[in-house]
Every structure is written in C-alpha cells, then in structure tokens.
Amino acid sequence: MIRHCLTLDLIDDETLIEAYKEYHRSVWPEIKESITSAGINEMEIYLFNTRLFMIMEVDNSFSFEAKAQADLENDKVQDWEKLMWSYQKALPGAKPGEKWLLMEKIFKL
C-alpha cells in the first residue's frame, strides 16, 4: 500500500470548526463510496487548531487525476465539496481553487 499525507486549513471560527467536525462524524454514504471506489483503502483526518492533516492508504489502482475526474462527474461529491469549502481555507501558496495539498515526507524511522 502507498501512503499519502495532505494538509489544509479551516476557517478560524470555532462554530464552523465544530460544524465541520460534525459533518465528518457522519460522512454521506455517497462520499464514502467515492473514496473507496477510487482505490483509497484507509483515510484519516486529524485536526490541530485550524490545520487539517489527512493520511490516505491507497492501492496501486489509485491516482489523484482519476479521483479528481470521477469527483467532477459525481454531483453528490460536488455538493459535498461545495459544502466543505464553506469551512475550509486554502493554504498560503495554494493555486486558485486548490484545497488539499500533498505533503513531502522528510523523515522516517
């Protein structure tokens, strides 16, 4: 399996952050299906203050490009992404519309 780590910020508003956490306690079934059907076997999201950290364990069939294309073609995913963007905030240096950014692994023990 391959591991990818990504990061993103949330808008600095405690009410919005709590709402974001609540959505992730009961992610829509169609979103879970879009994740697993893309070859993502495990996904965890961690939060510190306003910083999100995602760990994805993917199989060899996974590609970021294919997942992005499938998401564009899925109305329910587009609804979810639009909703989540109302809580999320692009990181400094992100391109317009860019959300989750891939992190560089710099150490392993």
Beta strands, then each sheet from edge to edge (+ up, - down):
strand 1: 2-10
strand 2: 40-48
strand 3: 51-58
strand 4: 88-89
strand 5: 101-102
sheet 1: 2+ 3- 1+ 4-
sheet 2: 2+ 3- 1+ 5-
end
